[in-house]
Amino acid sequence: YTPMEFVVIVLERFFGLNHAQAFEIMLTVHKKGVAVVGVFSHEIAETKVAQVMDYARRHQHPLQCTMEKE
């Protein structure tokens, strides 16, 4: 599993959320398994997904980050 605090750090670092926003989204993911973090252009979303997945892998956490068409 991925620690809650790690998820909060990722949301703050890669999506520019403040701690309260990141904590709220982390709780949504914890309860529902998924949450929308933001709406971005295809290129920016692709970059963010790659950055988050690389960061999670380097820290050995199974965190998943995906993008979907709106």
C-alpha positions in Angstrom: 0.0 0.0 0.0 1.0 3.6 -0.3 1.2 5.6 2.9 -1.3 8.5 3.2 1.4 11.0 3.9 3.2 10.0 0.7 0.1 10.6 -1.3 -0.3 14.1 0.3 3.3 14.9 -0.5 2.8 13.9 -4.2 -0.3 16.0 -4.5 1.5 19.0 -3.0 4.7 18.5 -5.0 3.3 17.7 -8.5 -0.1 19.3 -8.5 0.6 22.5 -6.4 -2.1 21.8 -3.9 -1.9 23.2 -0.4 -1.8 20.7 2.5 -5.6 20.9 3.3 -6.5 20.3 -0.4 -4.0 17.4 -0.7 -5.3 15.9 2.5 -8.9 16.1 1.3 -8.1 14.4 -2.0 -6.0 11.7 -0.3 -9.1 10.9 1.9 -11.3 10.7 -1.1 -8.8 8.3 -2.7 -8.6 6.3 0.5 -12.4 6.0 0.7 -13.4 5.6 -3.0 -10.2 4.4 -4.6 -10.0 7.3 -7.0 -10.2 11.1 -7.3 -9.9 13.8 -9.9 -6.9 15.9 -9.0 -7.1 18.4 -11.9 -7.9 19.1 -15.5 -4.9 19.7 -17.7 -4.0 19.8 -21.4 -3.0 16.4 -22.8 0.7 17.2 -22.7 0.8 18.5 -19.2 -1.3 15.6 -17.9 1.0 13.1 -19.6 4.0 14.8 -18.0 2.4 14.8 -14.5 1.5 11.1 -14.8 5.0 10.2 -15.8 6.5 12.3 -13.0 4.2 10.9 -10.3 4.7 7.3 -11.5 8.5 7.7 -11.6 8.5 9.4 -8.1 6.4 6.6 -6.6 8.5 3.9 -8.2 11.7 5.5 -6.9 10.2 5.5 -3.4 8.9 1.9 -3.9 5.2 2.7 -3.5 2.5 1.2 -5.7 0.7 4.6 -6.2 -1.2 4.7 -9.4 -1.7 7.9 -11.4 -3.7 8.0 -14.7 -5.2 10.5 -17.1 -8.6 10.3 -18.7 -10.2 12.3 -21.5 -12.8 14.7 -20.1 
